[in-house]
Amino acid sequence: MELTFKDVNYIYSPGTPFEYKALENFSMHVPSGSFAAVIGHTGSGKSTLIQHVNGLLQPTAGTVRVGDFTIEAGKKHKGLRELREQTGIVFQYPEHQLFEETVEKDIAFGPKNFGVEPDEIDRRVTEALKAVHLPEDMKDKSPFDLSGGQMRRVAIAGVLAMNPKVLVLDEPTAGLDPKGQKEMMEMFHRLHREEELTTVLVTHSMEDALTYADNVVIMNEGQKFMEGAPLEVFRQKQRLREVQLDIPEVLAFLEKVEQRLGITIDYRKQSLAELAKDLTSELGKGDEDE
């Protein structure tokens, strides 16, 4: 399911002393099945942007298209319920949204609310637990008796149980340790591939954008500042500095290797361990030449 923003503006509290333009002439296209990352500092418009994806907010001007659904400024929109059934948003700290007495009831809440048949709900709960790597026997436990990481996975399972075609991730690894962050992002990337989802990641992590995204959008003050393939965007160090962003650490490392040792290593989304092997191999070639 493709996602398109065309010349979208959004103004909070228009016509009042508190008027604030959060999005300005914003355009973006995310092809069906692709993985896009949206990066920007607090106040750049990222949160406003993602709330347009399922119609929580509707544009002051411009058009948002999600698959066959169109949300246009100034028009009443039917079908928002169906749109929300097909778009899943994982907000920051999703575990704060848990409220049911058991894990099963919490995961089943969305599908049940949309009229899904009981047998299908049971199947979706089981599949969602598998998807987030939680055991099925956890269904009868209270979500509030789980660890913080498990609670987050239960909340994410509740989003996945809706069988969304578009998945929006708003800083999904916030508050996790480095190991937990990597496990969470690997899980989302696996789901993206296996379910052929259209995924939008809102993040402060340049590393995650570089590793997982097909396309990167840099936002600044409600506008699109830069857009392109991750390597193309992150190699423009000076432009990134204009909006107080830096290049990912791995690219900074490779840049220093080239400057100090004269060795160029192409980045192909290798892990640090793989990069170390590449560097060792290049250094070995130098010894052989001598």
N, C-alpha and C positions, 0 to 999 in steps of 0.2 A: 504494500500500500504506500504510494508516494505521498510526499508532504511538500506543499508549496506555500510560501508567504510572498505576496506581491504588494509592494508599496504600502506596507502596513504601518499605521500610526496607532498609538494608544496613549490616551491622556487620562490621568487620574484627576478626579474632582474638577472637571472642566467648568470654566466660568466662575470659579471661586478664587479667593486669595491663595488657596492651596493647590492650584492647578499645577500639574507636573507631567511633562511629556516623557513617558518611559520608553516608547518606541517611536522612531522617526524614519519614515520611508524605508522600512526594512524589507528586504527581499532575500529569499533563500529557497533552494530546491534540494530536497533529499530524495533521490530515486528509491523506488521500492526495493527493499532488501539490503540497502546500504547502511553504513554505520557513520553517523556524523557526530562530531564533537563541537560544542559551543563553549568558548572560553571568554572570560572577561571578569574584571574586578567587581566587587559589590557595588550595585547601583548602575551597572552597565546595561541592564534590561533583560538579563537571562531568565529570571523567574517570571517576569511578565510574558516573555516569549513563550515559555512552555505552557503557561495557562491558557494560551490561545489554541493549543493543539486539540484539546477536547471541549472547547467552548466554555470553559470556566470564565474566561474573559473573551469579549468579542471586540473586534477592531473598531477604533474611532474612525479610521479611514483605511481603505485597502481591502484585500481579500486573502483569506486563508483557505486552502484546499487540502483535505485529507482524504486520499482516495477519491470516491465519488461524492464526498460531502463538501459543500461550499459554504463558508461563513463569510458574509459580506457586510461591510459597515452599513448601518442604517436599515437593515432588513430583518424581519422576523424569520426565525429558522426552525423548521420542523426537522425531526430526525436526530436531535442532539442526544437523545437517549441511546439510539443505535450507534452513533459516533462514539459515545463514551464506553459502550460495550466493547468497541474494537481498539480503543486507545488506552493503554495502561501507563499511569504515571507513578513512579517510585520517588516520593519526596524525600528530602533530608530526614534522617532519623525516622524511618517509616514505622519502627517499633512503637513509637509514641501513639500510633493510631490503633493499636490493638485494644480490644475492649470485651471480646466474648469470653465465656467461661472455659472454653476448650479450644485447642488448636484447630480441630476439625471445624467447629462452628465459625471461627474467625476466617478461615480460608474459604468456607462455603458461603459467607455472607454476601459477597458480590454476585455470584451466579444465582443464588436464591432470590436476591432482590430484583434480578432481571428475568425471573420466571423460568429458569432452566429446570428441567425435569430432575427429580431426586436421584435417579440412577446415574444420570449424566453428571450431576454434582459430585456424587461419590467417586466416580471415575476421575473427574478433574482434581479433586482433593488429593487422591492417591498419586496422580501424575505430577501435580505441583510439588508435593513433598519430595518426590524423586528428583525433580528438576533442581531443587535447592539443596539436595544432598542431606535430607533429614529422614530418619527412619519412620516407617508407617505406624509403628506402635506409639509414636508421639502424639497421635491424633487426640487421645483422651486426656492428655495432660493440660493443665492450665498454662497459657502462654507466659503468665507472670512468674511461673516457677522455672523458667528456662534462663540460660545465660543470655547476655546481651546480644551476642552474635547469632544465637539460635532464634531469639525474638525477631531479629531483623530478617532472617531467612523466612520465618513464618509470615511476616508482613509482606515480603516479596512474593511468597507462594500465593497469597491472597490476590495479588495483582495478576499473576500468571494464570490463576484459575479462571479468569475471565476470557482466556484465549485471545489476548490482544494481537492485532496485526502490527500496531505501532507501539513501541516501548520507549518511554521517556524516563531518563535516569537523572535525577537532580542531586548531584554530589552524593552518590550512593555509598561511598566508602568513608564518609565523614565520621570521625570519632573512632575509627578502627586502627589497630596497630598495622605496621607494614605488611606482616604476613597475612592478616585478615583482609587488608586492602587488595593484595594480589589475588587471594582466593576468590574474593567477591567479584573482581573484574574478570577473572578467568571464567567464572560461572556465567556472568552476563554475556561474555563473548561466545561461549559455547552455545548458550540458548539462542543468541542472535543467529548463529550459523545453522543450528539444527532446526529451528522453527522458521527460518527464513524471515526474520522480523526486520522491520525498518526501525532502527534504533537511533535515538538522539541522546547523547551524553552531555550533560551540563557539568563542567568540572573546572577546578583550579589546577588540576594536575596536568602539566604539559607532557609528562611521561606517559600517562594513560592515553591522552589524545594521540601521541605519536605512535604508541604501540597498537592501539585497537581501531582507530578511526580510518575511514576511507577519505573523509573530507573534514576540514577544520574551518570553523567560522570564529573570527575574533570580533567581539563586540566592545564598543566604547560609547558611553553616554547615549545609549539607545539606538545607535547606528551600527551598521556593519562596517568594520574597519578593515578587515582583511578576510580573504577566503581562498581556499585551495587545498591541494593534497598536503598532508602533514609536513613532509620534507620540504616542499616548496615554501610553505609558510614559515616554518621554524628556522630556515636558513636566512631569513631576513631579519637579522639581529637588530639592526638600527631601527627599523620600523616598529618592531616589538617593543623596543625601549621607549618609543614615543608614548606608549600606553602602559608603561611600567611593568612590562612582561619580559621574561628572559627565556632563552632557549632551553630545551630539556637538558638535564645533566649529562645524559649519554652523548648528545651531540657536542656539548661543551668539552667532554672528555676527548672525543675523537678529534676535535679541533686542536686541542692542546698537543695531542700525539703528533698531529701533522706539523704543528709549529715547531715543536721541540726536537722531534726525531726525524722529520721529513718523510713519515710513513702515512700514506693515505689508505684508510679502510672504509669501504662503502658500507653504509648502514642498511641492513636488510631485515630490520626488526629482530636482530640477534639479542639474546640475553647477555648480561654482563659476563657470564662464564664463557659464552661463545665468542664474545668480543675479545676476551683475554686470550683465548686460543688463537684467534685470528692475528692478534698482535704478536704472540709468541712465534707464530709461523712466519710472520713478516720479519721479525728480528732474526730468526734462524736463517732466512734467505740472505740477510746482510752478512752474517758470519760466513756463509758458504762462499759469497762473492769475494770475501777477503782471502 
